[in-house]
Amino acid sequence: MSQLQLKRELAELAMMSPTQLRAAWHPHHGSAAPSLSADLLRLGLAYRLQEVVLGGLDPVSRRTLGGKRPEPSLPVGTRLL
């Protein structure tokens, strides 16, 4: 898919009904559409289309966003200023 086609598909998303968005979800994500508002479905589809054409997150960013944050290890009674 070219960047011109991407722009067209993104513009089409803005015009789709919730039913159309749910139908478009499966081909792009490989699963049934989650129970989300039309706006969130639209954002998820737009992200996926851009990810395919422009590339996704680099491994470091993916690990940072998907990883667990370490729990702070402060002794009991510590005062934070």
BELGIFEN-V591645 format. One record per residue. RES is the residue in one letter. PSI is psi in radians with two decimals (none if undefined). D_LAST is the distance of its C-alpha to the last C-alpha in whole Angstrom. Layout:
# BELGIFEN-V591645
res=<RES & RES>
psi=<PSI & PSI>
d_last=<D_LAST & D_LAST>
This chain:
# BELGIFEN-V591645
res=<M & S & Q & L & Q & L & K & R & E & L & A & E & L & A & M & M & S & P & T & Q & L & R & A & A & W & H & P & H & H & G & S & A & A & P & S & L & S & A & D & L & L & R & L & G & L & A & Y & R & L & Q & E & V & V & L & G & G & L & D & P & V & S & R & R & T & L & G & G & K & R & P & E & P & S & L & P & V & G & T & R & L & L>
psi=<2.33 & 2.96 & -0.53 & -0.75 & -0.66 & -0.81 & -0.70 & -0.79 & -0.66 & -0.67 & -0.65 & -0.63 & -0.65 & -0.42 & -0.11 & 2.52 & 2.89 & -0.67 & -0.74 & -0.66 & -0.73 & -0.69 & -0.60 & -0.32 & -0.86 & -0.84 & -0.52 & -0.54 & -0.25 & 0.27 & 2.94 & 2.62 & 2.38 & 2.86 & 1.45 & 2.90 & 2.84 & -0.66 & -0.75 & -0.64 & -0.76 & -0.79 & -0.73 & -0.72 & -0.74 & -0.74 & -0.79 & -0.77 & -0.78 & -0.62 & -0.72 & -0.77 & -0.79 & -0.21 & 2.63 & -2.84 & 2.57 & 2.81 & -0.64 & -0.79 & -0.73 & -0.75 & -0.70 & -0.80 & -0.55 & -0.22 & 2.86 & 2.49 & 2.46 & 2.49 & 2.36 & 2.46 & 1.49 & 2.41 & 2.63 & 2.35 & -0.05 & 2.38 & 2.22 & 2.25 & none>
d_last=<53 & 53 & 50 & 53 & 53 & 50 & 50 & 52 & 51 & 48 & 50 & 52 & 49 & 48 & 51 & 51 & 51 & 49 & 52 & 53 & 49 & 49 & 52 & 51 & 48 & 50 & 52 & 48 & 46 & 49 & 48 & 48 & 46 & 43 & 43 & 41 & 42 & 44 & 41 & 39 & 42 & 43 & 40 & 40 & 44 & 43 & 40 & 43 & 46 & 43 & 42 & 46 & 47 & 44 & 43 & 40 & 36 & 36 & 35 & 32 & 31 & 33 & 31 & 27 & 28 & 30 & 28 & 25 & 22 & 21 & 19 & 15 & 16 & 13 & 15 & 15 & 13 & 10 & 6 & 4 & 0>
